[in-house]
Amino acid sequence: MSDRILIVGGGIGGLAAALALSRQGLRATVLEQAEHIGEIGAGIQLGPNAFAAFDALGVGERARARAVFTDRMVMMDAVDGSEVASVPVGEAFRKRFGNPYAVIHRADVHQSLLEGVQESDLIDFRTSTRIVAIDNRADGVTVRDQHGNAFQGAALIGCDGVRSVVRQHLVGDAVRVSGHVVYRAVVDAADFPEDLRWNAPAIWVGPNCHLVHYPLRGGEQYNLVVTFHSRQKETWGVTDGSPEEVNAYFEGICDRPRRLLKLPKSWKRWATADREPIERWSHGRATLLGDAAHPLLQYLAQGACMALEDAVTLGEALRAQKGDFVTAFGRYERSRVTRTARVVLSTREMGRIYHAKGVERLVRNDLWKGRTPERFYDALEWLYGWRVETCLAD
């Protein structure tokens, strides 16, 4: 049996896992169904916990060089245009959490990890490889692809996203389609309204909808994301978006954010999904990581952050258990289940708060207006205060 660890999925989670294993001297083979190792999508936000994980993976400086460090996080009421909250993320924030808050293109996160992976002679890739069968035994794991090719390994890590083939084999549960639809686009800065070119992730919250914008790639572009509660039955997936549909769901918001809806030349439409948190995602020599283990909705901007934390924690568990995969996977799982479940459930609740209407909207605004930065920092400590040194459960 091969001593290599098989990693299914070459996205952010898969590359982070490969890096974490290589830093423990372990060999990995990444099996990716796409023809090329790459990343699609637009911008994402990175909390201090993501940078702590980047540093542990040895790619912190690469990620920082590609990120845009913001001055604050802003919430605006999309109905009347008033500011609900502004949280500074400068020196005091960095001192509190040990790292910055930033925004970055998803492809730049992937590239930072890929460069680290390519420097290691312990990691290899197989592309155009879609896994269709898994044999998880006491002495090793064998997977087979769509062409009948067999790959053997000492262990298996499923990093294959929301619709994980590995999870289907290990757990067999269904995705939970949220009914919330996300439209994403990237707009050149020259086309973006000058009065909204803020160095901040800004969220305009409205009834059953919201809109987010922030700078990317040194301020040359702006990421634009809109979310709404669909009035039709949705199926998880990505399609081309319709400007008419977007406008129809944002009729109740004021002109200042609404004009942003006219900027994109094209939209991508995501019908979003997550899953119910589970207590066990490791079985013998196989485990899950990132969206395969705990897919999230977007409301806390923690999907990539959780995958990075997972990868570092998995590496630490393998180091602590001296390569005993079954014991290490169990310890990794114990270290992550409660935290990631809290993020999944908190994310759902944050979506409800963002999309409040009527009296609930007034209560939300009243709760957050006038709150000091320190009170916001205290509320975020559980999320942003993650540390490598304390990531493992006993």
C-alpha positions in Angstrom: 0.0 0.0 0.0 1.3 3.5 -0.9 2.4 5.8 1.9 0.8 8.7 0.0 -2.3 10.5 1.3 -5.0 11.0 -1.4 -6.6 14.4 -1.5 -9.8 14.7 -3.5 -10.2 18.3 -4.7 -7.7 20.9 -5.8 -9.4 24.0 -4.6 -8.4 26.2 -1.6 -9.1 23.4 0.9 -7.3 20.7 -1.1 -4.1 22.8 -1.7 -4.1 23.9 2.0 -4.4 20.3 3.1 -1.5 19.3 0.8 0.7 22.0 2.2 -0.1 21.1 5.7 0.8 17.5 5.1 4.0 18.3 3.3 5.1 20.5 6.3 4.8 17.3 8.4 6.9 15.4 5.9 4.0 13.5 4.4 3.5 12.8 0.7 0.2 13.7 -1.0 -1.5 13.2 -4.3 -4.2 15.8 -5.2 -6.9 14.4 -7.5 -8.8 17.2 -9.3 -11.7 16.6 -11.7 -11.0 19.8 -13.7 -8.5 19.8 -16.6 -6.3 22.4 -14.9 -5.6 23.4 -11.3 -7.2 26.8 -10.9 -9.9 28.7 -9.2 -13.1 30.5 -10.4 -15.2 33.1 -8.6 -14.6 36.6 -7.5 -13.6 38.4 -4.3 -13.6 36.9 -0.7 -12.9 38.4 2.7 -10.2 37.2 5.0 -10.3 37.5 8.8 -7.3 37.5 11.1 -7.8 33.7 11.5 -7.1 33.2 7.8 -3.8 34.9 8.1 -2.8 32.9 11.2 -3.5 29.8 9.0 -1.6 31.2 6.0 1.4 31.8 8.2 1.3 28.2 9.6 1.2 27.0 6.0 4.2 29.1 5.1 2.4 31.3 2.5 1.4 34.3 4.7 3.6 36.8 2.9 2.4 35.7 -0.5 -1.2 36.1 0.6 -0.5 39.5 2.2 1.2 40.7 -1.0 -2.0 40.0 -3.0 -4.6 41.2 -0.5 -6.1 44.7 0.0 -6.0 45.7 3.7 -9.2 47.6 4.6 -9.7 50.5 7.0 -13.0 49.4 8.4 -16.1 47.2 8.0 -19.3 49.1 7.2 -23.0 48.3 7.5 -25.4 50.6 5.7 -29.2 50.5 5.8 -30.2 50.0 2.2 -33.8 51.4 2.8 -32.9 54.9 4.1 -29.2 55.1 3.3 -28.1 55.6 6.9 -25.0 54.1 8.5 -25.8 51.3 11.0 -22.2 50.4 12.1 -18.6 51.1 11.2 -15.9 48.9 12.7 -12.3 50.0 12.3 -9.9 47.3 11.4 -6.7 49.2 11.7 -3.9 49.1 14.3 -6.2 48.4 17.3 -7.9 45.5 15.5 -4.5 44.0 14.5 -3.2 44.4 18.0 -6.3 42.6 19.4 -6.3 39.7 17.0 -2.7 39.6 15.9 -3.5 39.9 12.2 -5.3 42.2 9.7 -8.6 42.1 8.0 -8.4 42.0 4.2 -10.2 41.4 0.9 -8.7 39.4 -2.0 -9.7 37.7 -5.2 -10.3 34.0 -4.7 -7.9 33.2 -7.5 -5.2 35.1 -5.6 -5.7 32.9 -2.5 -5.5 29.8 -4.7 -2.4 31.1 -6.4 -0.6 31.8 -3.1 -1.3 28.2 -1.9 -0.4 26.8 -5.3 3.0 28.5 -5.3 3.7 26.9 -1.9 2.6 23.5 -3.1 4.7 23.7 -6.3 7.8 24.3 -4.1 7.3 20.9 -2.4 8.6 17.6 -3.9 6.2 15.7 -1.7 3.0 16.8 -3.6 1.9 15.7 -7.0 -1.3 16.3 -9.1 -3.7 14.3 -11.2 -6.2 16.4 -13.2 -9.2 15.4 -15.2 -9.8 12.8 -12.4 -13.3 12.5 -11.2 -13.7 10.0 -8.3 -16.5 7.5 -8.7 -15.7 4.8 -6.2 -14.0 4.6 -2.8 -12.8 1.6 -0.8 -11.9 2.6 2.8 -10.2 -0.3 4.5 -8.3 -0.9 7.7 -4.9 -1.0 5.9 -5.4 1.8 3.4 -7.7 3.5 0.9 -8.3 2.9 -2.8 -10.3 5.3 -5.1 -11.2 4.8 -8.7 -11.9 7.5 -11.3 -14.3 7.8 -14.3 -11.8 6.0 -16.5 -11.3 3.0 -14.2 -7.9 4.1 -12.9 -7.2 3.1 -9.3 -5.2 5.2 -6.8 -4.0 3.8 -3.6 -3.1 5.7 -0.4 -2.5 5.4 3.3 -5.4 7.8 3.9 -8.0 9.9 2.1 -9.0 13.5 2.6 -12.2 14.8 0.9 -11.8 18.4 -0.1 -14.3 18.2 -2.9 -16.8 20.9 -1.9 -20.5 21.2 -1.2 -21.4 18.2 -3.4 -18.6 16.0 -2.0 -18.3 12.5 -3.5 -16.2 11.5 -0.5 -18.9 12.8 1.9 -21.6 11.0 0.0 -19.6 7.8 0.6 -18.8 8.4 4.3 -22.0 10.2 5.4 -24.7 10.0 2.7 -26.7 13.1 3.7 -28.3 15.7 1.5 -27.4 19.3 0.9 -29.8 22.0 2.3 -30.7 24.4 -0.5 -31.2 27.7 1.3 -33.4 29.5 -1.2 -31.0 32.4 -1.0 -29.5 33.4 -4.4 -26.2 35.2 -4.8 -25.1 37.3 -7.8 -21.4 38.1 -8.2 -19.5 40.3 -10.5 -16.2 42.2 -10.7 -16.3 45.9 -11.9 -13.3 48.1 -13.0 -12.7 50.8 -10.5 -13.0 53.5 -13.2 -16.6 52.4 -13.7 -17.4 52.4 -9.9 -19.0 55.5 -8.3 -16.4 57.7 -6.8 -18.4 58.4 -3.7 -18.6 54.6 -2.9 -14.9 53.8 -3.6 -14.4 52.9 0.1 -11.4 51.0 1.3 -13.8 48.7 3.2 -16.1 45.8 2.8 -19.5 47.6 2.8 -22.8 45.8 3.2 -26.1 47.5 2.4 -28.7 45.5 4.2 -32.3 45.5 3.1 -35.6 43.5 3.4 -34.8 39.9 2.3 -31.8 41.2 0.4 -28.4 42.8 0.7 -25.5 44.1 -1.4 -21.8 44.0 -0.7 -18.9 45.9 -2.4 -15.2 46.2 -1.7 -11.9 46.8 -3.6 -9.7 44.1 -5.1 -6.2 43.9 -6.6 -4.8 47.2 -5.3 -8.1 49.0 -5.8 -8.1 48.4 -9.6 -11.4 46.5 -9.4 -14.4 46.3 -7.1 -16.1 43.1 -6.1 -19.9 43.4 -6.2 -22.2 40.7 -4.5 -25.9 40.8 -4.2 -28.1 38.3 -2.3 -31.8 37.9 -2.2 -34.5 35.4 -1.0 -35.7 33.7 -4.2 -39.4 33.5 -4.8 -39.0 30.2 -6.8 -37.8 26.8 -5.8 -34.0 26.7 -6.3 -31.6 23.9 -7.1 -28.0 24.3 -6.0 -25.7 25.4 -8.8 -24.2 28.2 -10.8 -25.7 29.8 -14.0 -25.5 33.1 -15.8 -27.4 35.9 -14.1 -30.2 38.1 -15.3 -30.1 41.9 -14.7 -33.9 41.9 -14.8 -34.1 39.4 -11.9 -31.6 41.3 -9.8 -33.5 44.6 -10.2 -36.8 42.9 -9.4 -35.6 41.8 -6.0 -34.1 45.2 -5.0 -37.1 47.5 -5.6 -37.3 48.5 -1.9 -33.9 50.0 -1.5 -32.7 53.5 -1.9 -31.0 54.9 -5.1 -27.4 55.1 -3.8 -26.7 51.3 -3.6 -29.4 50.5 -6.3 -27.4 52.2 -9.0 -24.6 49.7 -8.5 -26.8 47.0 -10.0 -26.4 48.6 -13.4 -22.6 48.4 -13.4 -21.8 44.7 -14.2 -21.5 43.7 -17.9 -22.3 40.2 -16.8 -23.4 38.4 -13.6 -22.8 34.9 -12.3 -25.8 33.5 -10.3 -25.3 31.1 -7.4 -28.2 29.2 -5.8 -26.6 28.6 -2.4 -26.7 25.6 -0.1 -25.2 24.3 3.1 -25.7 21.2 5.2 -26.8 20.4 8.7 -23.8 20.2 11.0 -22.8 16.6 11.9 -20.9 15.1 14.8 -18.8 12.8 12.8 -17.1 13.2 9.4 -14.1 10.9 9.9 -14.4 7.2 9.2 -11.3 5.0 9.6 -8.6 6.3 7.2 -10.9 8.9 5.6 -11.9 12.4 6.6 -13.4 15.6 5.2 -12.2 19.1 5.1 -13.6 22.6 4.2 -17.0 22.7 2.4 -17.0 18.9 2.2 -17.2 18.8 6.0 -19.2 21.9 6.8 -20.4 24.0 3.9 -21.4 27.5 4.8 -23.6 30.3 3.5 -21.8 33.5 2.8 -23.0 35.8 5.6 -19.9 35.6 7.9 -17.4 35.5 5.0 -15.7 32.4 6.6 -15.8 29.6 4.0 -12.2 29.9 2.9 -11.1 30.8 6.5 -12.6 27.6 7.9 -11.0 25.5 5.2 -7.6 27.0 6.0 -8.1 26.4 9.7 -9.1 22.8 9.0 -5.9 22.2 7.0 -3.6 23.5 9.7 -5.5 21.6 12.5 -5.3 18.4 10.5 -1.6 18.8 10.0 -1.1 19.5 13.8 -3.2 16.4 14.6 -1.0 14.2 12.4 2.1 15.7 13.9 0.8 15.1 17.5 -0.3 11.5 16.7 2.9 10.8 14.8 1.2 9.7 11.6 -1.4 7.4 13.2 -4.1 8.4 10.7 -7.2 7.0 12.4 -6.3 8.5 15.8 -5.2 11.8 14.2 -8.4 12.1 12.1 -10.5 11.6 15.2 -8.6 14.3 17.1 -8.8 16.6 14.1 -12.6 16.0 14.0 -13.0 16.7 17.8 -11.0 19.9 17.4 -13.2 21.2 14.6 -16.8 19.9 14.9 -18.1 22.3 17.5 -16.3 25.4 16.1 -17.4 24.8 12.5 -21.0 24.0 13.6 -21.1 27.3 15.5 -20.0 29.1 12.3 -22.6 27.3 10.2 -25.4 28.1 12.5 -24.2 31.7 13.3 -24.0 32.3 9.5 -27.6 31.3 9.0 -28.6 33.6 11.9 -26.6 36.5 10.5 -28.4 36.1 7.2 -31.7 36.6 9.1 -30.3 39.7 10.8 -29.0 41.2 7.6 -32.3 40.7 5.8 -34.6 42.0 8.6 -37.6 44.0 7.6 -40.3 46.0 9.4 -39.8 46.3 13.2 -37.0 43.7 13.2 -35.0 46.1 10.9 -35.4 48.9 13.4 -34.3 46.7 16.3 -31.2 45.5 14.4 -30.2 49.1 13.7 -30.8 50.2 17.2 -28.7 47.3 18.7 -25.6 48.2 16.6 -25.7 51.9 16.3 -23.3 53.6 18.6 -21.5 50.4 19.6 -17.8 51.0 20.4 -15.1 49.1 18.4 -14.1 47.3 21.6 -17.6 45.8 21.9 -17.5 44.6 18.3 -14.0 43.1 18.9 -15.3 41.3 22.0 -18.2 39.9 20.1 -15.8 38.7 17.3 -13.2 37.2 19.7 -14.5 33.6 19.3 -14.2 33.8 15.6 -11.1 35.9 14.8 -9.1 34.8 17.9 -8.2 31.4 16.5 -4.6 30.4 17.1 -2.5 27.5 15.8 -1.0 26.9 19.2 -4.4 26.1 20.8 -6.2 24.6 17.8 -6.1 21.0 19.0 -8.6 19.4 21.3 -7.2 17.2 24.1 
